[in-house]
Amino acid sequence: MANPIATMVPAQTQDLLDLLAAPVSWIPGVQKMLVGMVLHHSSVEVTVASYLLLLFPTLLAISGIWCTMLSVYTVPFRSGRVDLLKMLLLAWWDSALASWTYWVGLGRFVIVVMGWLITLAQLALRLVVDTIRQVIMFPFTMTGMMTQSYFQPGVPWVAFFLLVFWCLLESTVFTYTLMPTITEVLGGITGTDVSPYALPGLFIFLFFLITGSFACIQALADAVKNREFKFMVQMVLIELFVMVFEVMFLYRELVDAITPWIAQQTSEQFRPGIFFTLSLATFGWVGIRGMTWFLFGQYGTPIVLAFISRQPMETGGRGLSEVPSVVVRWWRAPLDDFKTEIEWLHEKATELVEYLTLPVLHVVGAALNFAMILLMSKPVFNLPFKSLKEALELRALLSSRRLEVKKVA
């Protein structure tokens, strides 16, 4: 295909035009060949690798060739021709160094990313292993912590819950044994069926009654401990009244419930009388109250009384020291950790961007050096860049160069 510019020139000056265009006439063919070597490949993998590894160095070589050949036309008009030749040679050296640092930078970027991925995978694996280990060891850790803290001086919560549970259990048993008698008595008084609310009402009444029985024993024990003889006599009488009431209306009903079984086992030869029934009920009350009192009642009853009266408890003759209320800013530690993680992410993101952009900026800087040598006989950048901050000073450098040119003019 004929050159459109050559067709516009007369035939007499065609040889002169060919002579003048000789320094640059071969460049388009070489440029087309180099670009074709980079862009045209059969497989996608080779094309991607060629784009990543050869595109920027090829464009740098093409721009260097154009700027070098165009500088030939400016040699007659320059005063420092030797300096121009030095700058061009140094520019080609910088371009070769920029191409090499481009490939090395890409390799470093890939190695850094792979290293980070391996590190993150190791961290994730370590977290998973630690989580599994913590889950497996959690029951043993909690058992050790609870055991260590439980045997320290403090409130006997186990005794408190056992006492409440026993009062609920005893109330349930006596509700079951007393409900037929209560139903019969109330039905005879009112002449109607007993309300369904009688059962929970009876249960609540018995619960407070049994809990009050433990409170009376606690008051008697305190009177004996403090040697308050007047109060001791009063509490003995009150405890006798409590015992008589519970034996007559609670434990007697329980003994009556098992009397048919006793008669059946003795072939109707032994029928318990009123004295035997009351004696057995009394022994049952004393035995049950004694066992429960010495097991957990003497430790859980003071907690119940302190909870009802809202008074501080006393252990070992000393009141429990009030723990000063400390405002725990639970969000501080997670917030500080979050800030640290954000700073680390910003730092690593900047470092990753620097690893990715510096190789490209080396090539672009070398190409701009060729252009600036063509225009001003001086390069702009000192390659290679040491950091991204140095490369980002392009605007300031170009502005200073422009001011110097205006000043000389």
ZIJOKA-V633770 format. One record per helix or strand. SS is the DSSP state (h for helix, s for strand). FROM is the first residue (numbers start at 1). TO is the last residue. If there is no record, write none. Layout:
BEGIN
SS,FROM,TO / SS,FROM,TO
END
This chain:
BEGIN
h,4,7 / h,11,20 / h,22,25 / h,27,39 / h,44,77 / h,81,150 / h,157,190 / h,197,226 / h,229,265 / h,274,309 / s,314,315 / s,318,319 / h,330,376 / h,388,391 / h,394,408
END
